[in-house]
Amino acid sequence: MAKCDICGKGVTFGIKVSHSHRRSNRMWKPNVKRVKAIVNGSPKRIYACTRCLRSGKVTRAV
């Protein structure tokens, strides 16, 4: 679910390193909001990341 419908941004994986340098897997999730937007001329609920909302790639429906 943590995937932007506009730009396709999803989770990324990496390694968490503790103070004693023990390594374990972790993931970063994008800041995705469920918004009502205009898609192909009709309002629809989509998942959009806050970067797309802020940059104006999403036209919000009222």
N, CA, C and O atoms as a Tripos MOL2 file, in Angstrom:
@<TRIPOS>MOLECULE
protein
  248   247    62     0     0
PROTEIN
NO_CHARGES

@<TRIPOS>ATOM
      1 N           0.8190   -1.1840    0.0000 N.3       1 MET1
      2 CA          0.0000    0.0000    0.0000 C.3       1 MET1
      3 C           0.8660    1.2520    0.0000 C.2       1 MET1
      4 O           0.4430    2.2890   -0.5110 O.2       1 MET1
      5 N           2.0510    1.1790    0.5530 N.am      2 ALA2
      6 CA          2.8950    2.3710    0.6310 C.3       2 ALA2
      7 C           3.5420    2.6370   -0.7100 C.2       2 ALA2
      8 O           4.7570    2.4930   -0.8490 O.2       2 ALA2
      9 N           2.7360    3.0310   -1.7220 N.am      3 LYS3
     10 CA          3.2490    3.3200   -3.0440 C.3       3 LYS3
     11 C           2.4270    4.4560   -3.6390 C.2       3 LYS3
     12 O           1.1970    4.4510   -3.5790 O.2       3 LYS3
     13 N           3.1240    5.4260   -4.2100 N.am      4 CYS4
     14 CA          2.4710    6.5760   -4.8160 C.3       4 CYS4
     15 C           1.9300    6.1860   -6.1910 C.2       4 CYS4
     16 O           2.6440    5.5950   -7.0010 O.2       4 CYS4
     17 N           0.6570    6.5220   -6.4500 N.am      5 ASP5
     18 CA          0.0580    6.2240   -7.7490 C.3       5 ASP5
     19 C           0.5250    7.1870   -8.8240 C.2       5 ASP5
     20 O           0.3600    6.8990  -10.0100 O.2       5 ASP5
     21 N           1.1030    8.3220   -8.4490 N.am      6 ILE6
     22 CA          1.5380    9.3220   -9.4260 C.3       6 ILE6
     23 C           2.9630    9.0390   -9.9010 C.2       6 ILE6
     24 O           3.1960    8.8570  -11.0960 O.2       6 ILE6
     25 N           3.9110    9.0020   -8.9700 N.am      7 CYS7
     26 CA          5.3170    8.8540   -9.3620 C.3       7 CYS7
     27 C           5.8450    7.4330   -9.1740 C.2       7 CYS7
     28 O           6.9260    7.1100   -9.6660 O.2       7 CYS7
     29 N           5.1000    6.5820   -8.4710 N.am      8 GLY8
     30 CA          5.5490    5.2060   -8.2820 C.3       8 GLY8
     31 C           6.5390    5.0060   -7.1620 C.2       8 GLY8
     32 O           7.1430    3.9390   -7.0450 O.2       8 GLY8
     33 N           6.7140    6.0280   -6.3290 N.am      9 LYS9
     34 CA          7.6510    5.8990   -5.2130 C.3       9 LYS9
     35 C           7.1340    4.8480   -4.2280 C.2       9 LYS9
     36 O           5.9630    4.8740   -3.8510 O.2       9 LYS9
     37 N           8.0030    3.9260   -3.8130 N.am     10 GLY10
     38 CA          7.6190    2.8660   -2.8980 C.3      10 GLY10
     39 C           8.6210    2.7250   -1.7740 C.2      10 GLY10
     40 O           9.4450    3.6100   -1.5440 O.2      10 GLY10
     41 N           8.5450    1.5990   -1.0740 N.am     11 VAL11
     42 CA          9.4530    1.3740    0.0430 C.3      11 VAL11
     43 C          10.8590    1.1110   -0.4790 C.2      11 VAL11
     44 O          11.0380    0.5430   -1.5560 O.2      11 VAL11
     45 N          11.8490    1.5310    0.2940 N.am     12 THR12
     46 CA         13.2460    1.2380   -0.0110 C.3      12 THR12
     47 C          13.8430    0.5040    1.1800 C.2      12 THR12
     48 O          13.4460    0.7300    2.3230 O.2      12 THR12
     49 N          14.7820   -0.3600    0.9100 N.am     13 PHE13
     50 CA         15.3630   -1.1940    1.9470 C.3      13 PHE13
     51 C          16.8100   -0.8000    2.1920 C.2      13 PHE13
     52 O          17.5040   -0.3100    1.3010 O.2      13 PHE13
     53 N          17.2420   -1.0270    3.4220 N.am     14 GLY14
     54 CA         18.6090   -0.7150    3.7900 C.3      14 GLY14
     55 C          18.9950   -1.4970    5.0230 C.2      14 GLY14
     56 O          18.3530   -2.4880    5.3720 O.2      14 GLY14
     57 N          20.0420   -1.0500    5.6790 N.am     15 ILE15
     58 CA         20.5550   -1.7340    6.8620 C.3      15 ILE15
     59 C          20.6440   -0.7570    8.0130 C.2      15 ILE15
     60 O          21.2220    0.3230    7.8850 O.2      15 ILE15
     61 N          20.0680   -1.1430    9.1400 N.am     16 LYS16
     62 CA         20.1670   -0.3660   10.3680 C.3      16 LYS16
     63 C          21.4430   -0.7870   11.0820 C.2      16 LYS16
     64 O          21.6950   -1.9790   11.2610 O.2      16 LYS16
     65 N          22.2470    0.1900   11.4910 N.am     17 VAL17
     66 CA         23.5100   -0.1010   12.1630 C.3      17 VAL17
     67 C          23.4380    0.4780   13.5690 C.2      17 VAL17
     68 O          23.2490    1.6820   13.7410 O.2      17 VAL17
     69 N          23.5890   -0.3790   14.5730 N.am     18 SER18
     70 CA         23.5150    0.0650   15.9560 C.3      18 SER18
     71 C          24.8300    0.6970   16.4010 C.2      18 SER18
     72 O          25.7960    0.7460   15.6390 O.2      18 SER18
     73 N          24.8550    1.1710   17.6180 N.am     19 HIS19
     74 CA         26.0660    1.7970   18.1580 C.3      19 HIS19
     75 C          27.2110    0.7990   18.2140 C.2      19 HIS19
     76 O          28.3650    1.1630   17.9920 O.2      19 HIS19
     77 N          26.8950   -0.4720   18.5120 N.am     20 SER20
     78 CA         27.9430   -1.4990   18.5470 C.3      20 SER20
     79 C          28.1880   -2.0990   17.1670 C.2      20 SER20
     80 O          28.8820   -3.1080   17.0400 O.2      20 SER20
     81 N          27.6210   -1.4830   16.1390 N.am     21 HIS21
     82 CA         27.8040   -1.8330   14.7260 C.3      21 HIS21
     83 C          27.2070   -3.1860   14.3700 C.2      21 HIS21
     84 O          27.6690   -3.8420   13.4360 O.2      21 HIS21
     85 N          26.1900   -3.6090   15.1030 N.am     22 ARG22
     86 CA         25.4270   -4.7890   14.6750 C.3      22 ARG22
     87 C          24.4720   -4.3340   13.5820 C.2      22 ARG22
     88 O          23.8540   -3.2760   13.6930 O.2      22 ARG22
     89 N          24.3510   -5.1300   12.5310 N.am     23 ARG23
     90 CA         23.5700   -4.7160   11.3720 C.3      23 ARG23
     91 C          22.3000   -5.5590   11.2680 C.2      23 ARG23
     92 O          22.3350   -6.7780   11.4310 O.2      23 ARG23
     93 N          21.1840   -4.8910   10.9970 N.am     24 SER24
     94 CA         19.9190   -5.5800   10.7620 C.3      24 SER24
     95 C          19.1600   -4.8340    9.6720 C.2      24 SER24
     96 O          19.3850   -3.6450    9.4470 O.2      24 SER24
     97 N          18.2710   -5.5340    9.0090 N.am     25 ASN25
     98 CA         17.5450   -4.9650    7.8890 C.3      25 ASN25
     99 C          16.4650   -3.9950    8.3720 C.2      25 ASN25
    100 O          15.9000   -4.1640    9.4530 O.2      25 ASN25
    101 N          16.1940   -2.9980    7.5690 N.am     26 ARG26
    102 CA         15.1270   -2.0520    7.8560 C.3      26 ARG26
    103 C          14.5690   -1.5410    6.5450 C.2      26 ARG26
    104 O          15.1310   -1.8000    5.4810 O.2      26 ARG26
    105 N          13.4450   -0.8030    6.6190 N.am     27 MET27
    106 CA         12.8950   -0.2170    5.4090 C.3      27 MET27
    107 C          12.3620    1.1720    5.6960 C.2      27 MET27
    108 O          11.9500    1.4930    6.8110 O.2      27 MET27
    109 N          12.3850    1.9800    4.6550 N.am     28 TRP28
    110 CA         11.8420    3.3290    4.7050 C.3      28 TRP28
    111 C          10.5790    3.3520    3.8660 C.2      28 TRP28
    112 O          10.5800    2.9020    2.7200 O.2      28 TRP28
    113 N           9.4910    3.8800    4.4380 N.am     29 LYS29
    114 CA          8.2380    3.9960    3.7040 C.3      29 LYS29
    115 C           8.0290    5.4450    3.2890 C.2      29 LYS29
    116 O           8.3650    6.3520    4.0500 O.2      29 LYS29
    117 N           7.4850    5.6830    2.1060 N.am     30 PRO30
    118 CA          7.2080    7.0600    1.6930 C.3      30 PRO30
    119 C           6.0040    7.6100    2.4410 C.2      30 PRO30
    120 O           5.1600    6.8540    2.9240 O.2      30 PRO30
    121 N           5.9330    8.9290    2.5320 N.am     31 ASN31
    122 CA          4.8210    9.5890    3.2060 C.3      31 ASN31
    123 C           3.6620    9.6740    2.2110 C.2      31 ASN31
    124 O           3.5670   10.6250    1.4340 O.2      31 ASN31
    125 N           2.7820    8.6680    2.2440 N.am     32 VAL32
    126 CA          1.7020    8.5290    1.2660 C.3      32 VAL32
    127 C           0.3750    8.8610    1.9240 C.2      32 VAL32
    128 O           0.0650    8.3690    3.0090 O.2      32 VAL32
    129 N          -0.4080    9.7050    1.2530 N.am     33 LYS33
    130 CA         -1.7240   10.0990    1.7480 C.3      33 LYS33
    131 C          -2.7940    9.6050    0.7840 C.2      33 LYS33
    132 O          -2.5540    9.5230   -0.4200 O.2      33 LYS33
    133 N          -3.9650    9.2780    1.3010 N.am     34 ARG34
    134 CA         -5.0950    8.8930    0.4660 C.3      34 ARG34
    135 C          -5.9000   10.1530    0.2000 C.2      34 ARG34
    136 O          -6.5130   10.7000    1.1160 O.2      34 ARG34
    137 N          -5.9070   10.6190   -1.0380 N.am     35 VAL35
    138 CA         -6.5400   11.8900   -1.3750 C.3      35 VAL35
    139 C          -7.5440   11.6750   -2.5000 C.2      35 VAL35
    140 O          -7.4760   10.6970   -3.2450 O.2      35 VAL35
    141 N          -8.4720   12.6130   -2.6000 N.am     36 LYS36
    142 CA         -9.4480   12.6080   -3.6820 C.3      36 LYS36
    143 C          -8.9210   13.5390   -4.7630 C.2      36 LYS36
    144 O          -8.7550   14.7370   -4.5330 O.2      36 LYS36
    145 N          -8.6590   12.9860   -5.9400 N.am     37 ALA37
    146 CA         -8.0340   13.7540   -7.0150 C.3      37 ALA37
    147 C          -8.8150   13.5720   -8.3040 C.2      37 ALA37
    148 O          -9.6220   12.6520   -8.4400 O.2      37 ALA37
    149 N          -8.5580   14.4670   -9.2450 N.am     38 ILE38
    150 CA         -9.1650   14.3740  -10.5640 C.3      38 ILE38
    151 C          -8.2790   13.4810  -11.4340 C.2      38 ILE38
    152 O          -7.1350   13.8290  -11.7260 O.2      38 ILE38
    153 N          -8.8120   12.3320  -11.8420 N.am     39 VAL39
    154 CA         -8.0860   11.4000  -12.6990 C.3      39 VAL39
    155 C          -8.9450   11.1450  -13.9340 C.2      39 VAL39
    156 O         -10.0580   10.6300  -13.8270 O.2      39 VAL39
    157 N          -8.4240   11.5060  -15.1080 N.am     40 ASN40
    158 CA         -9.1400   11.3610  -16.3860 C.3      40 ASN40
    159 C         -10.4950   12.0670  -16.3700 C.2      40 ASN40
    160 O         -11.4750   11.5670  -16.9220 O.2      40 ASN40
    161 N         -10.5350   13.2340  -15.7290 N.am     41 GLY41
    162 CA        -11.7440   14.0520  -15.7330 C.3      41 GLY41
    163 C         -12.7730   13.7060  -14.6750 C.2      41 GLY41
    164 O         -13.7940   14.3860  -14.5800 O.2      41 GLY41
    165 N         -12.5440   12.6770  -13.8770 N.am     42 SER42
    166 CA        -13.5150   12.3160  -12.8370 C.3      42 SER42
    167 C         -12.7980   12.1920  -11.4960 C.2      42 SER42
    168 O         -11.6330   11.7960  -11.4540 O.2      42 SER42
    169 N         -13.4820   12.5260  -10.3980 N.am     43 PRO43
    170 CA        -12.8410   12.4110   -9.0800 C.3      43 PRO43
    171 C         -12.6720   10.9480   -8.6760 C.2      43 PRO43
    172 O         -13.5500   10.1140   -8.8940 O.2      43 PRO43
    173 N         -11.5210   10.6690   -8.0840 N.am     44 LYS44
    174 CA        -11.1860    9.3070   -7.7000 C.3      44 LYS44
    175 C         -10.2580    9.3570   -6.4980 C.2      44 LYS44
    176 O          -9.4520   10.2790   -6.3730 O.2      44 LYS44
    177 N         -10.3640    8.3780   -5.6160 N.am     45 ARG45
    178 CA         -9.4580    8.3100   -4.4730 C.3      45 ARG45
    179 C          -8.1800    7.5920   -4.8900 C.2      45 ARG45
    180 O          -8.2240    6.4690   -5.3920 O.2      45 ARG45
    181 N          -7.0400    8.2510   -4.6780 N.am     46 ILE46
    182 CA         -5.7470    7.6720   -5.0240 C.3      46 ILE46
    183 C          -4.7970    7.8310   -3.8490 C.2      46 ILE46
    184 O          -5.0590    8.5950   -2.9200 O.2      46 ILE46
    185 N          -3.7000    7.1060   -3.9030 N.am     47 TYR47
    186 CA         -2.6220    7.2700   -2.9450 C.3      47 TYR47
    187 C          -1.5480    8.1230   -3.5950 C.2      47 TYR47
    188 O          -1.0300    7.7740   -4.6550 O.2      47 TYR47
    189 N          -1.2100    9.2470   -2.9580 N.am     48 ALA48
    190 CA         -0.2080   10.1510   -3.5060 C.3      48 ALA48
    191 C           0.7760   10.5290   -2.4070 C.2      48 ALA48
    192 O           0.3830   10.7710   -1.2660 O.2      48 ALA48
    193 N           2.0650   10.5780   -2.7610 N.am     49 CYS49
    194 CA          3.0680   10.9740   -1.7840 C.3      49 CYS49
    195 C           3.0180   12.4900   -1.6100 C.2      49 CYS49
    196 O           2.5230   13.2060   -2.4810 O.2      49 CYS49
    197 N           3.5220   12.9610   -0.5040 N.am     50 THR50
    198 CA          3.4470   14.3840   -0.1930 C.3      50 THR50
    199 C           4.3110   15.2110   -1.1250 C.2      50 THR50
    200 O           4.0380   16.3980   -1.3080 O.2      50 THR50
    201 N           5.3380   14.6340   -1.7200 N.am     51 ARG51
    202 CA          6.1580   15.3510   -2.6950 C.3      51 ARG51
    203 C           5.3220   15.6830   -3.9270 C.2      51 ARG51
    204 O           5.4230   16.7920   -4.4510 O.2      51 ARG51
    205 N           4.5020   14.7500   -4.3980 N.am     52 CYS52
    206 CA          3.6410   15.0030   -5.5640 C.3      52 CYS52
    207 C           2.5360   15.9990   -5.2180 C.2      52 CYS52
    208 O           2.1730   16.8330   -6.0470 O.2      52 CYS52
    209 N           1.9990   15.9170   -3.9990 N.am     53 LEU53
    210 CA          0.9650   16.8630   -3.5860 C.3      53 LEU53
    211 C           1.5240   18.2740   -3.5060 C.2      53 LEU53
    212 O           0.8700   19.2330   -3.9160 O.2      53 LEU53
    213 N           2.7350   18.3970   -2.9770 N.am     54 ARG54
    214 CA          3.3320   19.7030   -2.7880 C.3      54 ARG54
    215 C           3.7730   20.3330   -4.1050 C.2      54 ARG54
    216 O           3.6870   21.5500   -4.2670 O.2      54 ARG54
    217 N           4.2420   19.5180   -5.0450 N.am     55 SER55
    218 CA          4.7560   20.0570   -6.2900 C.3      55 SER55
    219 C           3.6700   20.3420   -7.3160 C.2      55 SER55
    220 O           3.9580   20.8850   -8.3830 O.2      55 SER55
    221 N           2.4230   19.9850   -7.0090 N.am     56 GLY56
    222 CA          1.3180   20.2950   -7.9120 C.3      56 GLY56
    223 C           1.0890   19.2560   -8.9970 C.2      56 GLY56
    224 O           0.4270   19.5610   -9.9890 O.2      56 GLY56
    225 N           1.5960   18.0710   -8.8550 N.am     57 LYS57
    226 CA          1.3560   17.0200   -9.8360 C.3      57 LYS57
    227 C          -0.0360   16.4290   -9.6900 C.2      57 LYS57
    228 O          -0.5200   15.7450  -10.5920 O.2      57 LYS57
    229 N          -0.6850   16.6900   -8.5520 N.am     58 VAL58
    230 CA         -2.0170   16.1460   -8.2770 C.3      58 VAL58
    231 C          -3.0050   17.3020   -8.2400 C.2      58 VAL58
    232 O          -2.7920   18.2920   -7.5410 O.2      58 VAL58
    233 N          -4.0920   17.1670   -9.0010 N.am     59 THR59
    234 CA         -5.1640   18.1690   -8.9340 C.3      59 THR59
    235 C          -6.2370   17.6220   -8.0040 C.2      59 THR59
    236 O          -6.8890   16.6210   -8.3000 O.2      59 THR59
    237 N          -6.4060   18.2980   -6.8750 N.am     60 ARG60
    238 CA         -7.3340   17.8370   -5.8430 C.3      60 ARG60
    239 C          -8.7780   18.0710   -6.2650 C.2      60 ARG60
    240 O          -9.0940   19.0720   -6.9060 O.2      60 ARG60
    241 N          -9.6480   17.1380   -5.8980 N.am     61 ALA61
    242 CA        -11.0810   17.2770   -6.1260 C.3      61 ALA61
    243 C         -11.7420   17.7640   -4.8470 C.2      61 ALA61
    244 O         -11.3260   17.4010   -3.7470 O.2      61 ALA61
    245 N         -12.7630   18.5790   -4.9960 N.am     62 VAL62
    246 CA        -13.4220   19.1470   -3.8090 C.3      62 VAL62
    247 C         -14.5710   18.2830   -3.3610 C.2      62 VAL62
    248 O         -15.2390   18.6050   -2.3790 O.2      62 VAL62
@<TRIPOS>BOND
     1     1     2 1
     2     2     3 1
     3     3     4 2
     4     3     5 am
     5     5     6 1
     6     6     7 1
     7     7     8 2
     8     7     9 am
     9     9    10 1
    10    10    11 1
    11    11    12 2
    12    11    13 am
    13    13    14 1
    14    14    15 1
    15    15    16 2
    16    15    17 am
    17    17    18 1
    18    18    19 1
    19    19    20 2
    20    19    21 am
    21    21    22 1
    22    22    23 1
    23    23    24 2
    24    23    25 am
    25    25    26 1
    26    26    27 1
    27    27    28 2
    28    27    29 am
    29    29    30 1
    30    30    31 1
    31    31    32 2
    32    31    33 am
    33    33    34 1
    34    34    35 1
    35    35    36 2
    36    35    37 am
    37    37    38 1
    38    38    39 1
    39    39    40 2
    40    39    41 am
    41    41    42 1
    42    42    43 1
    43    43    44 2
    44    43    45 am
    45    45    46 1
    46    46    47 1
    47    47    48 2
    48    47    49 am
    49    49    50 1
    50    50    51 1
    51    51    52 2
    52    51    53 am
    53    53    54 1
    54    54    55 1
    55    55    56 2
    56    55    57 am
    57    57    58 1
    58    58    59 1
    59    59    60 2
    60    59    61 am
    61    61    62 1
    62    62    63 1
    63    63    64 2
    64    63    65 am
    65    65    66 1
    66    66    67 1
    67    67    68 2
    68    67    69 am
    69    69    70 1
    70    70    71 1
    71    71    72 2
    72    71    73 am
    73    73    74 1
    74    74    75 1
    75    75    76 2
    76    75    77 am
    77    77    78 1
    78    78    79 1
    79    79    80 2
    80    79    81 am
    81    81    82 1
    82    82    83 1
    83    83    84 2
    84    83    85 am
    85    85    86 1
    86    86    87 1
    87    87    88 2
    88    87    89 am
    89    89    90 1
    90    90    91 1
    91    91    92 2
    92    91    93 am
    93    93    94 1
    94    94    95 1
    95    95    96 2
    96    95    97 am
    97    97    98 1
    98    98    99 1
    99    99   100 2
   100    99   101 am
   101   101   102 1
   102   102   103 1
   103   103   104 2
   104   103   105 am
   105   105   106 1
   106   106   107 1
   107   107   108 2
   108   107   109 am
   109   109   110 1
   110   110   111 1
   111   111   112 2
   112   111   113 am
   113   113   114 1
   114   114   115 1
   115   115   116 2
   116   115   117 am
   117   117   118 1
   118   118   119 1
   119   119   120 2
   120   119   121 am
   121   121   122 1
   122   122   123 1
   123   123   124 2
   124   123   125 am
   125   125   126 1
   126   126   127 1
   127   127   128 2
   128   127   129 am
   129   129   130 1
   130   130   131 1
   131   131   132 2
   132   131   133 am
   133   133   134 1
   134   134   135 1
   135   135   136 2
   136   135   137 am
   137   137   138 1
   138   138   139 1
   139   139   140 2
   140   139   141 am
   141   141   142 1
   142   142   143 1
   143   143   144 2
   144   143   145 am
   145   145   146 1
   146   146   147 1
   147   147   148 2
   148   147   149 am
   149   149   150 1
   150   150   151 1
   151   151   152 2
   152   151   153 am
   153   153   154 1
   154   154   155 1
   155   155   156 2
   156   155   157 am
   157   157   158 1
   158   158   159 1
   159   159   160 2
   160   159   161 am
   161   161   162 1
   162   162   163 1
   163   163   164 2
   164   163   165 am
   165   165   166 1
   166   166   167 1
   167   167   168 2
   168   167   169 am
   169   169   170 1
   170   170   171 1
   171   171   172 2
   172   171   173 am
   173   173   174 1
   174   174   175 1
   175   175   176 2
   176   175   177 am
   177   177   178 1
   178   178   179 1
   179   179   180 2
   180   179   181 am
   181   181   182 1
   182   182   183 1
   183   183   184 2
   184   183   185 am
   185   185   186 1
   186   186   187 1
   187   187   188 2
   188   187   189 am
   189   189   190 1
   190   190   191 1
   191   191   192 2
   192   191   193 am
   193   193   194 1
   194   194   195 1
   195   195   196 2
   196   195   197 am
   197   197   198 1
   198   198   199 1
   199   199   200 2
   200   199   201 am
   201   201   202 1
   202   202   203 1
   203   203   204 2
   204   203   205 am
   205   205   206 1
   206   206   207 1
   207   207   208 2
   208   207   209 am
   209   209   210 1
   210   210   211 1
   211   211   212 2
   212   211   213 am
   213   213   214 1
   214   214   215 1
   215   215   216 2
   216   215   217 am
   217   217   218 1
   218   218   219 1
   219   219   220 2
   220   219   221 am
   221   221   222 1
   222   222   223 1
   223   223   224 2
   224   223   225 am
   225   225   226 1
   226   226   227 1
   227   227   228 2
   228   227   229 am
   229   229   230 1
   230   230   231 1
   231   231   232 2
   232   231   233 am
   233   233   234 1
   234   234   235 1
   235   235   236 2
   236   235   237 am
   237   237   238 1
   238   238   239 1
   239   239   240 2
   240   239   241 am
   241   241   242 1
   242   242   243 1
   243   243   244 2
   244   243   245 am
   245   245   246 1
   246   246   247 1
   247   247   248 2
@<TRIPOS>SUBSTRUCTURE
     1 MET1         2 RESIDUE 1 A MET
     2 ALA2         6 RESIDUE 1 A ALA
     3 LYS3        10 RESIDUE 1 A LYS
     4 CYS4        14 RESIDUE 1 A CYS
     5 ASP5        18 RESIDUE 1 A ASP
     6 ILE6        22 RESIDUE 1 A ILE
     7 CYS7        26 RESIDUE 1 A CYS
     8 GLY8        30 RESIDUE 1 A GLY
     9 LYS9        34 RESIDUE 1 A LYS
    10 GLY10       38 RESIDUE 1 A GLY
    11 VAL11       42 RESIDUE 1 A VAL
    12 THR12       46 RESIDUE 1 A THR
    13 PHE13       50 RESIDUE 1 A PHE
    14 GLY14       54 RESIDUE 1 A GLY
    15 ILE15       58 RESIDUE 1 A ILE
    16 LYS16       62 RESIDUE 1 A LYS
    17 VAL17       66 RESIDUE 1 A VAL
    18 SER18       70 RESIDUE 1 A SER
    19 HIS19       74 RESIDUE 1 A HIS
    20 SER20       78 RESIDUE 1 A SER
    21 HIS21       82 RESIDUE 1 A HIS
    22 ARG22       86 RESIDUE 1 A ARG
    23 ARG23       90 RESIDUE 1 A ARG
    24 SER24       94 RESIDUE 1 A SER
    25 ASN25       98 RESIDUE 1 A ASN
    26 ARG26      102 RESIDUE 1 A ARG
    27 MET27      106 RESIDUE 1 A MET
    28 TRP28      110 RESIDUE 1 A TRP
    29 LYS29      114 RESIDUE 1 A LYS
    30 PRO30      118 RESIDUE 1 A PRO
    31 ASN31      122 RESIDUE 1 A ASN
    32 VAL32      126 RESIDUE 1 A VAL
    33 LYS33      130 RESIDUE 1 A LYS
    34 ARG34      134 RESIDUE 1 A ARG
    35 VAL35      138 RESIDUE 1 A VAL
    36 LYS36      142 RESIDUE 1 A LYS
    37 ALA37      146 RESIDUE 1 A ALA
    38 ILE38      150 RESIDUE 1 A ILE
    39 VAL39      154 RESIDUE 1 A VAL
    40 ASN40      158 RESIDUE 1 A ASN
    41 GLY41      162 RESIDUE 1 A GLY
    42 SER42      166 RESIDUE 1 A SER
    43 PRO43      170 RESIDUE 1 A PRO
    44 LYS44      174 RESIDUE 1 A LYS
    45 ARG45      178 RESIDUE 1 A ARG
    46 ILE46      182 RESIDUE 1 A ILE
    47 TYR47      186 RESIDUE 1 A TYR
    48 ALA48      190 RESIDUE 1 A ALA
    49 CYS49      194 RESIDUE 1 A CYS
    50 THR50      198 RESIDUE 1 A THR
    51 ARG51      202 RESIDUE 1 A ARG
    52 CYS52      206 RESIDUE 1 A CYS
    53 LEU53      210 RESIDUE 1 A LEU
    54 ARG54      214 RESIDUE 1 A ARG
    55 SER55      218 RESIDUE 1 A SER
    56 GLY56      222 RESIDUE 1 A GLY
    57 LYS57      226 RESIDUE 1 A LYS
    58 VAL58      230 RESIDUE 1 A VAL
    59 THR59      234 RESIDUE 1 A THR
    60 ARG60      238 RESIDUE 1 A ARG
    61 ALA61      242 RESIDUE 1 A ALA
    62 VAL62      246 RESIDUE 1 A VAL
